[in-house]
């Protein structure tokens, strides 16, 4: 796990005894996530993120976790929502989010994915590639980039597809796919590398200025090329959220799943703040996954961007 104040790499220790403590027959907040099936691993990371944030805040709200795998949302809500239920966190799968929306729930729901349809009682929160791409484009605009060269690793093209499509839709300048690093670049040209860490590290003669990458290339405690910029969830690099570090120490996992610890932590914070506010109030906070803004039940997330100094990372 990368935690950056200057940027230091640090880990802290957790003793986890909280899961049994927060299970109960009735719930103030119902967490509906799959414990088995294809989304179980992601769900496990999100749940641990929720739980460590819950414990860190000293919340009095009671949580109840329910396994949604191979169960209809209608059956789950009928069985587990009661007079004590103040809010629901989940579901995770898009089809389940759509089903919940169609059920028109009376209890507020924080869905952990985004779909096209909406309902006033269902907030939709995700680690959207649109948010990641938008944050990186903001950095490119600050750098006055008008033309972007994109060099892509063939083996990770599918993994980078959603990010590239989101960036292409939002970037106002010219984008050119290339097979090699351009030998001459203007001051307003940028180079975006889409690939994994090993692929980026073997590239030669990379420019120091106007060099960008997708966060999926970041690996634990591994140095990055000097000058390269990327945008990601800040809690992986800045040690302001001890609950995320606690979750990681309890269960060290790859970066992709570490982001879900942060995602679960912010899901809990959104829930906690939403329940303490009036429905018309806006909510703003600096979250584990970026700056969170909620207005009219719409959640906007802005990841934080970083630059490699050659010795570590700094906020871009």
Buried (B, 14 or more C-beta within 10 A) or exposed (E): BBBBEEBEBEBBEBEBEBEEEBEEEEBBBBBBBBBEEEBBBBBBBBBBBBBBBBBBBEBEBBBBBBBBBEBEBEEBBEEBBEEBBBBBBBBBBBEBBBBBBEBEBEBBBBBBBBBEEEBEBBBBBBBBBBBBBBBBBBBBEEBEBBBBBBBBBEEBEEBBEBBBEBBEEEBEBEBEEEEEBBEEBEEBBBBBBBBBBEBBBEBEEBBEEBBBBBBBBBBBEEEBBEBBBBBBBBBBBBBEBBBBBBBBBBBEBEBBBBBBBBBBBBBBBBBBBBEEEEEEEEBEEEBBBBBBBBEEBEBBBBBBBBBBEEEBBEEB
